[in-house]
Amino acid sequence: MKSLVALLGLAATSACAQNLAPAWTVTTPKDAPAVLSFDGADGVRAHFQCLRKSGQVSLDFEVGHRIADHKVGEVWVDASSIAAPWPVSIVFAAGAYATTLRGQAEPTETASTTRVKTEISTAAPVIKAFAKSGAISFRTLNTQITPSVAKPGWVRKFLSACR
């Protein structure tokens, strides 16, 4: 009976674990790009990456806003027949800092969503604030992405590889 109760408790713990808050992961291999990723339970994902000692961080994430309208040959175009990738502005915010950067938007494989990409310097005040608090958000295409707070140590570990 005790083992049945323990097994049921383990199953309940496992089920709760599947509904935990979204997770951040960090990898900083010596022979490959460093990666800091957010994988949200609601499908929100953000992927930060850098080449070692580059001083630049690339970010890509997907938004539900669809820009792609139709294909012309093999190329997706928007409603104005402008071919992908499309220029977008991305607003980063962390702590008391915010900055607007240029980026690119492109259709995902199904073109039902849009993938957004940009780069930001590790020296940007908004990135320094992210390293201190672990909190960051970004906004583009009328979509606000606010991941759960990352462990600041993980953010600093990632950024250390990038600097």
KEMIVO-877185 format. One record per atom (N, C-alpha, C): residue in one letter; x, y, z. Coordinates in steps of 0.05 Angstrom, whole numbers, plus 32768, in hexadecimal, padded with zeros to 4 digits. Last residue first. Layout:
% KEMIVO-877185
AXYZ ...
END
This chain:
% KEMIVO-877185
R826B82FA7E0E R827C83127E0F R8299830D7E07 C825282C97E0F C824E82DA7DF8 C826282F17DF7 A825B82B37E40 A826682A57E29 A826582B77E10 S823F82D87E5F S825C82D67E62 S826982C77E4A L820A82CC7E51 L821782E57E47 L823582E47E4A F8204829B7E6D F8200829C7E50 F820F82B57E45 K820C82AC7EA2 K821D82977E97 K821C82987E78 R81E282D17EA7 R81FE82DB7EA8 R821182C67E9D V81B782AE7EA4 V81BA82C37E90 V81D782CD7E90 W81C1828F7ED2 W81C182827EB7 W81C582977EA1 G81BC82B67EF9 G81D582A87EF6 G81D7829A7EDB P818582C37EF7 P819982D67EEE P81B482C97EEA K815782977EDD K816B82997EF3 K818082AC7EE9 A812182BC7EBF A813782A87EBE A814882AB7ED7 V80DC82C47EC5 V80F782CE7ECD V810B82B77ECC S80B782B37E8A S80BB82B37EA7 S80D782BC7EAD P80B282E27E52 P80B882C87E5E P80B982CA7E7D T808A83047E2F T809583087E4A T809A82ED7E57 I807C83227DF5 I808783097DFF I809483107E1A Q8047833F7DD3 Q805983437DE9 Q806283277DF3 T803883547D92 T803A833D7DA4 T804F83437DBA N803883777D67 N802283787D7B N802183607D8D L806C836E7D52 L805483657D44 L803C83637D56 T808D83677D92 T808D836C7D75 T807383637D69 R80B283697DCD R8099836E7DC0 R809D83747DA2 F80CD83487E06 F80D083547DEC F80B583557DDE S80EB83487E47 S80D483447E35 S80DB83507E1A I810A832A7E80 I810C83397E66 I80F283357E58 A812E831B7EBB A811483227EAF A811983327E95 G815D83157ED5 G815282FD7EC8 G813783027EBA S8179833F7EED S815F83377EF8 S8154831C7EED K81AB83447ED4 K81A883497EF0 K818F833D7EFC A81A283397E9E A81B683297EAD A81B3832D7ECB F817E83627E92 F817583477E90 F818883357EA0 A81A2838E7E94 A818C838C7EA8 A8180836F7EA9 K81C183817E68 K81CE83827E82 K81B983807E98 I819B83887E41 I81A6836D7E45 I81B4836C7E60 V819283BF7E45 V817B83AD7E49 V818583907E4E P81C483D57E37 P81BA83D77E52 P81A383C47E58 A81EF83AC7E0F A81D783BD7E11 A81CC83BE7E2D A821983897E0B A821E83A27E1A A820583B47E1C T820A83627DE9 T820B835B7E05 T821083737E16 S81DD837A7DB6 S81F783797DC2 S81F683717DE0 I81B183527D90 I81B583677DA3 I81D083647DB0 E818983407D57 E81A2833E7D66 E81A383567D79 T814F83187D43 T815E83317D46 T8178832B7D55 K811482FC7D27 K813182F97D2E K813D83157D30 V80D782D87D29 V80E582F27D2B V810182EE7D34 R80A982B47D05 R80C282B27D14 R80CF82CD7D12 T806382AE7D08 T807A82BC7CFD T809282B97D10 T8031827D7CF2 T803E828F7D05 T8056829C7CF8 S802482637CC6 S800E826A7CD7 S8017827D7CED A804B824E7CA5 A8044826A7CA1 A802B82737CB2 T8062821E7CAD T8045821D7CA5 T803B82397C9F E809682307CBA E8091821C7CA5 E8075821C7C9B T808E82777CC4 T8096825C7CCD T808F82497CB6 P80A682B27CA2 P8091829E7CA8 P809D82847CB3 E80CB82E47CC5 E80C882D17CAE E80B382BD7CB6 A80E783227CD5 A80D1830F7CD9 A80CF82FD7CC0 Q811E83417CF3 Q811283367CDC Q80FC83227CE4 G812C83807D13 G812E83637D10 G8121835B7CF6 R814683B67D39 R813B83AC7D20 R813E838E7D20 L813283C97D7C L814583C07D68 L813783B77D4F T812C83F17DB4 T811E83E77D9C T813383E17D87 T812E83E87DFA T813B83F07DE1 T812C83E47DCA A812D83F97E3F A811F83EE7E27 A812E83F87E0F Y813483F37E86 Y813F83F77E6B Y812D83EB7E55 A812A83E67EB9 A812384017EB1 A812A84077E94 G811F83A27EAA G812383B67EBF G811983D17EB5 A811A839D7E66 A812483907E7E A812A83A57E93 A810483957E24 A810183A37E3D A810A83927E54 F8107839F7DDE F811083907DF5 F810C83A17E0E V80E183A07DA5 V80E783B07DBD V80EE839C7DD4 I80EE839C7D62 I80EA838C7D7A I80F2839E7D92 S80D483A67D21 S80E083B27D39 S80DA83A07D51 V80E183857CE3 V80D0838A7CFA V80E183997D0F P80E083747C9D P80EC83837CB3 P80D883887CCA W80D783317C86 W80CC834C7C89 W80DA835A7CA0 P80F883057C56 P80F1830E7C71 P80E8832B7C72 A80BC83047C2E A80C982FF7C47 A80E782FF7C43 A80A583357BFF A80B0831B7C06 A80BD831B7C21 I806883567BF9 I808483597C01 I808E833E7C0B S803183577BEE S804383487BDC S8061834E7BE1 S8013836A7C17 S801C837E7C03 S802F83727BEE A800D833E7C37 A7FF583477C29 A7FFC835C7C14 D804D831D7C2C D803883277C3D D802183317C2B V806582DD7C12 V806382FA7C11 V804C83037C24 W809282A77C0B W807B82B37C19 W807C82D17C16 V80A782877BD0 V80AC829C7BE3 V809282A67BF0 E80A182667BA5 E80AA825A7BBE E80AD826D7BD4 G806F82887B87 G808382747B82 G808882657B9C V805982A97BB9 V805E82B07B9E V8075829D7B96 K8029829B7BEC K804282957BDF K8042829F7BC2 H800C82C87C1C H800A82B37C08 H802682AF7BFC D801682DF7C4F D7FFC82E07C43 D7FF882CA7C2E A803982E67C8C A803782D97C71 A801A82D77C68 I802E82F77CBF I8033830B7CAB I803082FF7C8F R800B82E87CF9 R801382DE7CDF R801782F57CCB H801B82E27D3C H801382F57D27 H801D82EB7D0C G803282C27D61 G801A82B87D54 G801082CA7D3E V807982BD7D5D V806182CB7D66 V804982C07D56 E80B782A17D74 E80A0829F7D62 E808882AF7D6E F80FB82B87D74 F80E382AF7D81 F80CC82B07D6D D814082C37D7E D812A82BC7D6C D811382B17D7C L817982EA7D84 L816082E17D91 L814D82DA7D7A S81BE82EE7D8F S81A882ED7D7D S819082E17D8C V81ED83197DAA V81DA83047DB1 V81C483057D9B Q8232832A7DA9 Q8217832C7D9D Q820683147DA5 G826483207DB9 G825883397DC3 G823C833D7DB8 S828282F37DAD S827983047D97 S826E831F7DA0 K829382CA7DCF K82A382E37DCE K829A82F67DB8 R827182987DAC R8282829F7DC3 R829282B97DBC L823482AB7D90 L824E829F7D8C L826082A97DA3 C81F482A07DAE C820B82B17DA7 C822382A07DA1 Q81AD82A47DB7 Q81C582957DAF Q81DB82A97DAA F816C82997DD1 F818382AB7DCF F819B829A7DC9 H812C828D7DC3 H814682807DC0 H815B82957DBC A80ED82807DDD A810082947DD5 A811C82877DD6 R80A9826D7DD7 R80C582657DD8 R80D7827C7DCF V806A825C7DED V807C82727DE8 V809982677DEB G804982337DFE G805482327DE2 G806782487DDB D803D82357E32 D8029823F7E20 D8032823F7E03 A806B82277E4C A805582137E4C A803F821B7E38 G80A6823C7E29 G808F82407E3A G807A822B7E37 D80E7823C7E2B D80D2822B7E20 D80BA822C7E32 F811F82607E1C F810782607E2C F80F3824F7E1D S8167825A7E1B S814C82567E0F S813782567E24 L81A5826B7E08 L8193826F7E1E L8177826E7E12 V81E382527DF1 V81C682547DED V81B882587E08 A8220825A7DCD A8211825A7DE7 A81F4825F7DE2 P823882327D97 P822C824A7DA1 P821F82457DBD A827182077DA8 A8258820C7D99 A824C82267DA5 D829A81F77DC9 D829E81F57DAC D828581FA7D9C K828A81FC7DFE K82A3820A7DF6 K82A5820B7DD7 P824582097E0D P825B81F77E05 P827382077DFB T821A821B7E32 T8231822B7E2A T824882197E22 T81D482207E3A T81EB820F7E33 T820182217E28 V819A82247E60 V81B282317E57 V81C7821C7E50 T8153822D7E63 T816A821C7E63 T8182822C7E58 W811682397E86 W812E82447E78 W8143822F7E78 A80D182277E83 A80ED82227E8B A810182307E79 P809282387EA2 P80A482347E8B P80C182347E93 A807B82147EDC A8080822C7ECD A809382277EB6 L805E81D27ED4 L806E81E67EE1 L807181FF7ED0 N804281A77EC3 N803481C17EC2 N804481D77ED1 Q8062817C7ECB Q805C81827EB0 Q804E819D7EAD A8061817A7F02 A807A81827EF5 A8075818A7ED8 C803181637F0C C8035817F7F13 C804D818A7F05 A803C812F7EFB A8028813E7EED A802B815C7EF3 S806381217F21 S806A81217F05 S805681327EF5 T804381227F50 T805A81347F4D T806281377F30 A802180F87F43 A801681137F47 A802C81277F44 A804580CD7F42 A803680D47F2A A802A80F07F2C L805680CE7F77 L806980D27F62 L805B80DA7F48 G802680C07F90 G803280D97F96 G804680E17F80 L801F808C7F7C L800B80A17F75 L801780BD7F7A L804D80747F94 L804A80757F76 L8036808A7F6E A803F80797FCA A805780867FBF A805680897FA1 V801280587FCA V800F80757FD2 V802780847FC7 L802A80287FBC L801580337FAB L801280517FB1 S804C80207FE7 S805880247FCD S8044802F7FB9 K802780198010 K803980308011 K804580357FF6 M80107FE88000 M800080008000 M801180198000 
END
